[in-house]
Amino acid sequence: GAVVSQHPSRVICKSGTSVKIECRSLDFQATTMFWYRQFPKQSLMLMATSNEGSKATYEQGVEKDKFLINHASLTLSTLTVTSAHPEDSSFYICSATDPYYGYTFGSGTRLTVV
Amino acid sequence: QQQVKQSPQSLIVQKGGISIINCAYENTAFDYFPWYQQFPGKGPALLIAIRPDVSEKKEGRFTISFNKSAKQFSLHIMDSQPGDSATYFCAASRRGNNDMRFGAGTRLTVKP
């Protein structure tokens, strides 16, 4: 089946710094990737849709200057949390779609901003 | 708006029992209905999925029942085991459309 690799799995950063999270489709090409945020005991909240070679589409209420998304190739999308603050601490999950396998999720990144 | 409604929010079942989670959708254009299983600290993983041309799909202990007229589908876990304890999400999407809508999730606890 399809595999989506997400790194890092955990990251702790100081307030004010930026953090980059990578999402790679390992055995298929993904023209579209998605970034979600998940708070404890809650559902997945779609943050943005990442399209290869074009600008990401952000959901209402998500600051695009805060959460920078780059989808430079068919196998890699990155999410950069800029000037992170404690309220940005959360579990971030990416997913990629393939016509055959459908949605495949990464293993998630636990971000803690101290 | 919430296009997929999931219930219950949490569920406790004894080992060996049947776990049932229900979902209802609004958009009749949806034609793909997956269930995802998520363990703490991990990303969701596809468990089982169904398309509306069938009313039931079974894979091992997991069964999806689909009622197109009622716009409802459910997940049944037979002979529930403690290892099934996880959060389960239903979802719905439209063929050719990458936009998938998720339910709010159900925390399942299977007691030994």
Contacts between the chains, C-beta under 8 A, distances in Angstrom:
chain1	res1	chain2	res2	distance
A	4	B	43	7.9
A	6	B	43	7.0
A	32	B	98	4.8
A	34	B	98	7.6
A	41	B	107	7.0
A	42	B	104	7.6
A	42	B	105	7.2
A	43	B	89	6.6
A	43	B	102	5.6
A	43	B	103	6.9
A	43	B	104	4.6
A	43	B	105	4.7
A	44	B	44	7.2
A	44	B	89	7.1
A	44	B	102	5.2
A	49	B	98	7.2
A	49	B	99	7.7
A	91	B	41	7.7
A	93	B	43	4.9
A	93	B	44	7.4
A	95	B	43	7.8
A	97	B	98	5.0
A	102	B	32	7.2
A	102	B	34	7.1
A	102	B	46	7.3
A	102	B	49	7.4
A	103	B	34	7.1
A	103	B	46	7.1
A	103	B	91	7.7
A	103	B	93	7.8
A	103	B	100	5.8
A	104	B	46	7.3
A	105	B	36	7.5
A	105	B	43	3.9
A	105	B	44	4.9
A	105	B	45	6.8
A	106	B	43	5.2
A	107	B	42	5.7
A	107	B	43	4.7
A	108	B	41	6.9
A	108	B	42	6.2
A	108	B	43	4.4
A	110	B	41	6.7
